[in-house]
């Protein structure tokens, strides 16, 4: 059956609201799939008006890797497509094997691209292969959902587009031959020592002999799994709202109420954690590791401090607060800025936003008269008056009152104006700089969780 790949891709791009000003970066390996995708995107770009570029990840695993890079560069130069190549080092001995390690390196490069969408050349046969591979490894509903045509990402990372996912590999081969395209072949794709290659070359063809429409059916199953995963996400969001921490606390340390998390069943707590990890843009951990984390959380109980790394995140609990935050090894970097409302300053694994607020936060006049506004680490001997009519308190006492654990205190953002401390993240503004009712104020909001 003849499939118009351009029409197929255009429909996906339309649903993703790709149009003038949208930045689309094609992941270009040089293989047939990515070359066909680049050809289709080049054909659609004039009518849809998006900005098109391409990125090639040089893994250094093949003696032909340099040739593949040069080939991709020539293809993009001939089409007038902006091109970037990124070299990565794939670690040996990774627990997920060479394939898994290379994939993580690749997507880390994609996450750093200055674009709105990364376009990938996956097709229906890749989808079937992914579903089988994950099912054989005992995946859950989210894993069995496999790949989505449109996969928006959190935290300002580029989303993933798979405009050709509904087409089979034969349709891509036909398009490539009709269009007179050339491509490179990765010799490792024929190596059946790799699990995915065994599925592609041996297992899936055997299945298709008995069930000719297997790839289509597996794609349909993935769509059903994705619908079920969406319902689990809805449940996780409901549980997150029900467990939300004290609204009077700064967003940086609010998170969830530990007592509310402990009241959830294991399955609902696990689902909430998986959802939150996904929202942080992290790859999910195995169910076994997550269940062990839940067991340790319950074992600690309601009062003792709790801190447990979960991949690239850390699960914290202190008193009745619990939260996930990015694993950050270094202290945040202090920075100066002009003190203008609307600023969005990175801080450690999160950020600080400065919002306009009538009668709240810090009196705007202090910013307007300032020579220097600075987001800094805690200075020695910090003291602050947290409320009118109350004495100035030491930093230690303020943290104890705000239930901020020891390990977080060294990373709290401290706002200074001309060297004077006016606000501390998780604690609030000094009353000497507080905005009176009816005046224009600037409200700093710290998000420890990116």
C-alpha positions as CSV (number, residue, x, y, z in Angstrom):
1,X,0.0,0.0,0.0
2,X,1.4,3.4,-1.0
3,X,1.6,5.8,2.0
4,X,2.1,9.5,1.6
5,X,4.7,10.1,4.3
6,X,4.5,13.9,3.8
7,X,0.8,13.9,4.5
8,X,1.3,11.5,7.5
9,X,4.0,13.7,9.0
10,X,2.1,17.0,8.3
11,X,-0.8,15.7,10.3
12,X,1.4,14.9,13.3
13,X,3.1,18.3,13.0
14,X,-0.3,20.0,12.9
15,X,-1.4,18.3,16.1
16,X,1.8,19.4,17.7
17,X,1.1,23.0,16.7
18,X,4.3,23.2,14.7
19,X,4.3,26.4,12.6
20,X,6.1,29.7,12.0
21,X,8.7,30.2,14.7
22,X,8.7,26.6,15.9
23,X,12.2,25.2,16.1
24,X,12.4,21.6,14.9
25,X,15.7,19.7,15.1
26,X,16.0,16.4,13.2
27,X,18.0,13.7,14.9
28,X,20.1,12.5,12.0
29,X,22.1,9.3,12.3
30,X,22.6,8.9,8.6
31,X,20.6,5.7,8.5
32,X,17.6,5.3,6.2
33,X,14.9,6.2,8.7
34,X,16.5,9.5,9.7
35,X,17.4,10.4,6.1
36,X,13.7,9.8,5.0
37,X,12.6,11.9,7.9
38,X,14.9,14.8,7.0
39,X,13.6,14.6,3.4
40,X,10.0,14.8,4.6
41,X,10.7,17.7,6.9
42,X,12.5,19.6,4.2
43,X,9.5,19.2,1.9
44,X,7.1,20.4,4.6
45,X,9.2,23.3,6.0
46,X,8.3,25.9,3.3
47,X,4.6,25.5,3.7
48,X,4.6,25.1,7.6
49,X,7.2,27.8,8.2
50,X,9.1,26.1,11.0
51,X,12.8,26.5,11.6
52,X,14.7,23.2,10.7
53,X,18.0,22.1,11.9
54,X,19.7,18.7,12.4
55,X,22.0,17.1,15.1
56,X,24.2,14.1,14.7
57,X,25.5,12.2,17.8
58,X,28.9,10.7,17.3
59,X,29.1,7.7,19.7
60,X,32.6,6.6,18.6
61,X,31.6,2.9,18.8
62,X,32.1,2.1,15.1
63,X,35.3,2.5,12.9
64,X,32.9,4.1,10.4
65,X,31.6,6.8,12.9
66,X,33.7,9.6,11.3
67,X,32.4,8.7,7.9
68,X,28.8,8.8,9.1
69,X,29.3,12.3,10.6
70,X,30.9,13.5,7.3
71,X,28.0,12.0,5.3
72,X,25.3,13.8,7.5
73,X,27.2,17.1,7.2
74,X,27.2,16.8,3.4
75,X,23.5,15.9,3.3
76,X,22.6,18.9,5.4
77,X,24.9,21.3,3.5
78,X,23.3,20.2,0.2
79,X,19.8,21.0,1.6
80,X,20.8,24.2,3.4
81,X,19.9,22.7,6.8
82,X,21.8,24.0,9.9
83,X,23.9,21.1,11.2
84,X,25.6,20.2,14.5
85,X,27.6,17.2,15.5
86,X,28.1,16.2,19.1
87,X,30.7,13.6,20.2
88,X,30.0,11.6,23.3
89,X,31.8,8.9,25.3
90,X,29.7,5.8,25.9
91,X,30.8,4.1,29.2
92,X,31.6,0.4,29.1
93,X,30.1,-2.0,31.6
94,X,26.8,-0.1,31.9
95,X,24.0,-2.1,33.7
96,X,21.7,-1.4,30.7
97,X,24.4,-2.6,28.2
98,X,26.0,-0.7,25.4
99,X,22.7,0.0,23.7
100,X,21.1,1.5,26.8
101,X,24.2,3.6,27.6
102,X,24.3,4.9,24.1
103,X,20.6,5.8,24.1
104,X,21.0,7.8,27.4
105,X,23.9,9.7,26.0
106,X,22.0,10.4,22.8
107,X,18.9,11.7,24.6
108,X,21.1,13.8,26.9
109,X,22.4,15.6,23.8
110,X,18.9,16.0,22.6
111,X,17.8,17.5,25.9
112,X,20.5,20.2,25.5
113,X,19.4,21.3,22.0
114,X,18.1,24.9,21.7
115,X,14.9,23.9,20.0
116,X,11.2,23.1,20.7
117,X,11.1,19.6,19.2
118,X,13.5,16.8,18.4
119,X,12.1,14.9,15.4
120,X,13.0,11.2,15.4
121,X,12.6,8.7,12.5
122,X,10.9,5.9,14.4
123,X,8.3,3.9,12.5
124,X,5.7,1.3,13.2
125,X,8.1,-1.6,13.2
126,X,10.3,0.2,15.8
127,X,7.2,0.6,17.9
128,X,6.4,-3.1,17.7
129,X,10.0,-4.0,18.6
130,X,9.9,-1.6,21.6
131,X,6.7,-3.0,22.9
132,X,8.0,-6.6,22.8
133,X,11.4,-5.6,24.2
134,X,9.8,-3.9,27.2
135,X,7.2,-6.6,27.8
136,X,9.9,-9.3,27.8
137,X,11.6,-7.2,30.6
138,X,8.4,-7.1,32.6
139,X,7.6,-3.5,32.1
140,X,4.6,-1.8,33.6
141,X,1.8,0.1,31.8
142,X,3.8,3.3,31.2
143,X,6.7,1.2,29.7
144,X,4.3,-0.8,27.5
145,X,2.9,2.4,26.1
146,X,6.3,2.6,24.3
147,X,6.7,5.7,22.0
148,X,4.3,8.5,21.4
149,X,4.0,10.5,18.1
150,X,4.0,13.7,20.2
151,X,5.8,13.6,23.5
152,X,6.0,16.9,25.2
153,X,8.7,17.2,27.9
154,X,8.8,19.1,31.2
155,X,11.4,21.5,32.5
156,X,11.9,23.4,29.2
157,X,13.4,20.3,27.5
158,X,12.7,19.8,23.8
159,X,9.8,17.5,23.2
160,X,10.0,14.5,20.9
161,X,8.1,14.2,17.6
162,X,7.8,11.0,15.7
163,X,6.1,12.0,12.5
164,X,6.5,8.6,10.8
165,X,5.5,6.4,13.6
166,X,2.3,5.2,11.9
167,X,4.2,4.1,8.8
168,X,5.8,0.7,8.3
169,X,9.4,0.2,7.4
170,X,8.5,-0.9,3.8
171,X,6.8,2.5,3.2
172,X,10.0,4.3,4.3
173,X,12.1,2.1,2.0
174,X,9.7,2.8,-0.9
175,X,9.9,6.6,-0.2
176,X,13.7,6.5,-0.1
177,X,14.0,4.7,-3.4
178,X,11.4,6.9,-5.2
179,X,13.1,10.0,-3.9
180,X,16.6,8.7,-4.8
181,X,17.9,9.1,-1.3
182,X,21.2,7.6,-0.1
183,X,22.1,6.6,3.4
184,X,24.6,4.7,5.5
185,X,24.2,1.3,7.2
186,X,25.2,0.8,10.8
187,X,26.8,-2.7,10.9
188,X,25.9,-3.1,14.6
189,X,22.2,-3.2,13.6
190,X,22.8,-6.7,12.2
191,X,24.5,-8.0,15.4
192,X,22.0,-10.3,17.0
193,X,23.9,-10.3,20.3
194,X,22.0,-7.2,21.1
195,X,18.5,-7.9,22.4
196,X,16.7,-5.4,20.2
197,X,18.4,-6.8,17.0
198,X,17.3,-10.3,18.0
199,X,13.7,-9.1,18.3
200,X,14.0,-7.2,15.0
201,X,15.6,-9.9,12.9
202,X,14.5,-13.1,14.4
203,X,11.6,-12.9,16.9
204,X,9.3,-10.4,15.2
205,X,9.6,-12.0,11.7
206,X,8.6,-15.4,13.3
207,X,5.6,-13.7,15.0
208,X,4.5,-12.0,11.7
209,X,4.5,-15.4,9.9
210,X,1.8,-16.5,12.2
211,X,0.2,-13.0,12.7
212,X,0.8,-10.9,9.6
213,X,-0.6,-7.8,11.1
214,X,1.5,-8.2,14.3
215,X,3.2,-4.8,14.0
216,X,-0.1,-3.0,13.5
217,X,-1.7,-4.8,16.4
218,X,1.3,-4.1,18.7
219,X,1.1,-0.5,17.8
220,X,-2.6,-0.5,18.7
221,X,-1.8,-2.2,22.0
222,X,0.7,0.5,22.7
223,X,-2.0,3.1,22.2
224,X,-4.2,1.2,24.7
225,X,-1.4,1.1,27.2
226,X,-0.8,4.8,26.7
227,X,-4.5,5.5,27.4
228,X,-4.2,3.5,30.6
229,X,-1.0,5.3,31.5
230,X,-2.8,8.6,31.1
231,X,-5.4,7.5,33.6
232,X,-2.6,6.5,36.1
233,X,-1.2,10.0,35.5
234,X,-4.6,11.5,36.3
235,X,-4.8,9.5,39.5
236,X,-1.2,10.6,40.5
237,X,-2.2,14.2,40.0
238,X,-5.2,13.8,42.2
239,X,-3.1,12.2,44.9
240,X,-0.4,14.9,44.6
241,X,-3.1,17.6,45.2
242,X,-4.5,15.6,48.1
243,X,-1.0,15.3,49.7
244,X,0.1,18.8,48.9
245,X,2.1,20.4,51.7
246,X,1.4,23.5,53.7
247,X,0.4,26.4,51.3
248,X,1.9,28.9,53.7
249,X,5.4,27.5,53.1
250,X,7.6,28.6,50.2
251,X,7.2,26.5,47.1
252,X,10.9,25.5,47.5
253,X,10.2,23.3,50.5
254,X,6.5,22.7,50.4
255,X,6.2,19.4,48.5
256,X,3.9,16.9,50.1
257,X,2.7,16.1,53.6
258,X,4.6,13.0,54.7
259,X,1.7,11.7,56.7
260,X,-0.5,11.9,53.6
261,X,2.0,9.9,51.6
262,X,2.2,7.3,54.3
263,X,-1.6,6.9,54.2
264,X,-1.5,5.9,50.5
265,X,-1.4,2.3,49.5
266,X,2.0,1.1,48.1
267,X,0.6,1.0,44.6
268,X,-0.7,4.6,44.7
269,X,2.5,5.9,46.4
270,X,4.6,4.1,43.7
271,X,2.4,5.6,41.0
272,X,2.8,9.1,42.4
273,X,6.6,8.7,42.6
274,X,6.8,7.4,39.0
275,X,4.6,10.3,37.8
276,X,6.8,12.8,39.6
277,X,10.0,11.3,38.3
278,X,8.6,11.5,34.8
279,X,7.6,15.2,35.3
280,X,11.3,15.8,36.2
281,X,12.2,14.5,32.8
282,X,14.0,11.5,34.3
283,X,13.9,7.9,33.1
284,X,11.9,5.6,35.4
285,X,13.7,3.3,37.7
286,X,12.8,-0.4,37.9
287,X,9.7,-1.4,39.9
288,X,11.9,-3.4,42.3
289,X,14.0,-0.3,43.1
290,X,11.0,1.9,43.6
291,X,9.2,-0.6,45.9
292,X,12.4,-0.8,48.0
293,X,12.4,3.0,48.2
294,X,8.7,2.9,49.4
295,X,9.6,0.2,51.9
296,X,12.5,2.4,53.3
297,X,10.2,5.4,53.4
298,X,7.6,3.6,55.5
299,X,10.3,2.1,57.8
300,X,11.6,5.5,58.7
301,X,8.0,6.5,59.8
302,X,6.6,10.0,60.3
303,X,9.3,11.8,62.4
304,X,12.8,10.8,61.4
305,X,14.6,12.6,58.6
306,X,14.7,10.7,55.3
307,X,16.9,11.1,52.3
308,X,17.2,8.6,49.4
309,X,18.7,9.0,45.9
310,X,16.4,7.9,43.1
311,X,18.5,8.0,39.9
312,X,19.0,11.7,39.1
313,X,16.6,12.8,41.9
314,X,16.6,12.7,45.7
315,X,13.6,11.8,47.8
316,X,13.6,13.9,51.0
317,X,11.4,13.9,54.1
318,X,11.7,16.1,57.2
319,X,9.0,16.4,59.8
320,X,5.7,16.3,57.9
321,X,7.2,17.5,54.6
322,X,8.4,15.3,51.7
323,X,9.6,16.2,48.3
324,X,11.6,15.1,45.3
325,X,14.4,17.3,43.9
326,X,17.2,17.1,41.4
327,X,20.4,15.5,42.6
328,X,22.9,18.4,42.7
329,X,26.5,17.8,43.8
330,X,27.7,21.4,43.8
331,X,26.5,24.4,45.7
332,X,24.5,26.9,43.6
333,X,26.4,29.7,41.9
334,X,25.7,33.2,43.3
335,X,24.6,35.8,40.7
336,X,23.7,39.4,40.4
337,X,20.9,40.9,38.3
338,X,19.1,44.3,37.9
339,X,16.4,43.5,40.4
340,X,13.6,43.7,37.8
341,X,10.4,41.8,38.4
342,X,9.8,38.9,36.1
343,X,13.4,37.6,36.4
344,X,13.8,33.8,36.4
345,X,17.2,32.9,37.9
346,X,18.5,29.3,38.1
347,X,19.4,28.1,41.5
348,X,20.9,24.7,42.1
349,X,18.5,22.1,40.7
350,X,15.6,24.6,40.7
351,X,15.1,28.3,40.2
352,X,13.9,31.6,41.8
353,X,11.2,33.6,40.1
354,X,10.5,37.3,41.0
355,X,6.8,38.2,40.6
356,X,5.0,41.5,40.8
357,X,2.6,41.4,43.8
358,X,0.5,44.3,45.3
359,X,1.2,44.6,49.0
360,X,3.3,41.4,49.2
361,X,6.9,40.4,49.2
362,X,9.5,43.2,49.2
363,X,8.8,46.8,48.6
364,X,9.7,47.6,45.0
365,X,11.3,50.9,46.0
366,X,14.2,49.0,47.5
367,X,14.9,47.4,44.1
368,X,14.6,50.7,42.3
369,X,17.1,52.4,44.6
370,X,19.5,49.5,44.7
371,X,23.0,49.6,43.3
372,X,23.3,45.8,43.4
373,X,20.8,43.0,43.8
374,X,22.3,39.6,44.4
375,X,21.1,36.0,44.8
376,X,23.7,34.5,47.1
377,X,24.5,31.7,49.6
378,X,24.0,32.3,53.3
379,X,26.4,34.8,54.8
380,X,27.9,34.1,58.3
381,X,25.9,35.4,61.2
382,X,22.7,35.8,59.2
383,X,19.7,37.1,61.2
384,X,16.3,38.1,60.0
385,X,13.0,39.5,61.4
386,X,10.4,37.2,59.9
387,X,7.3,39.2,61.1
388,X,6.3,42.6,62.5
389,X,6.6,42.8,66.3
390,X,8.9,39.8,66.5
391,X,12.6,39.9,67.3
392,X,15.3,39.2,64.8
393,X,16.1,35.5,64.8
394,X,19.2,33.5,64.0
395,X,19.4,31.5,60.8
396,X,19.4,28.2,62.8
397,X,16.2,29.2,64.7
398,X,14.5,30.4,61.5
399,X,15.2,27.1,59.7
400,X,14.0,25.1,62.7
401,X,10.7,27.1,62.8
402,X,10.3,26.6,59.0
403,X,11.1,22.9,59.2
404,X,14.0,23.1,56.8
405,X,16.4,20.1,57.2
406,X,20.1,20.5,57.8
407,X,21.1,19.2,54.4
408,X,19.1,21.8,52.6
409,X,20.1,24.9,54.6
410,X,23.5,25.4,52.9
411,X,21.7,25.7,49.5
412,X,19.0,28.1,50.5
413,X,18.9,31.2,48.2
414,X,19.5,34.4,50.0
415,X,18.6,37.7,48.4
416,X,20.7,40.7,49.2
417,X,20.2,44.4,48.2
418,X,23.4,46.4,48.5
419,X,24.8,43.8,50.9
420,X,21.8,43.6,53.2
421,X,19.8,40.3,53.5
422,X,16.2,41.0,52.6
423,X,14.8,37.5,51.9
424,X,15.7,33.9,52.4
425,X,14.1,31.0,50.4
426,X,11.9,28.8,52.5
427,X,11.7,31.5,55.2
428,X,10.5,34.7,53.7
429,X,11.3,38.5,53.7
430,X,12.8,40.6,56.4
431,X,10.2,42.9,57.8
432,X,12.5,45.9,57.4
433,X,12.1,45.5,53.6
434,X,8.5,44.1,53.5
435,X,6.0,45.7,51.2
436,X,3.2,47.6,53.0
437,X,-0.4,47.2,51.9
438,X,-1.4,49.0,48.7
439,X,2.2,49.4,47.4
440,X,3.9,47.7,44.5
441,X,5.9,44.7,45.7
442,X,8.2,42.0,44.3
443,X,7.5,38.5,45.6
444,X,10.4,36.0,45.3
445,X,9.3,32.4,44.8
446,X,11.9,29.6,45.2
447,X,11.3,26.3,43.5
448,X,13.9,23.8,44.8
449,X,12.4,21.3,42.4
450,X,13.1,22.2,38.8
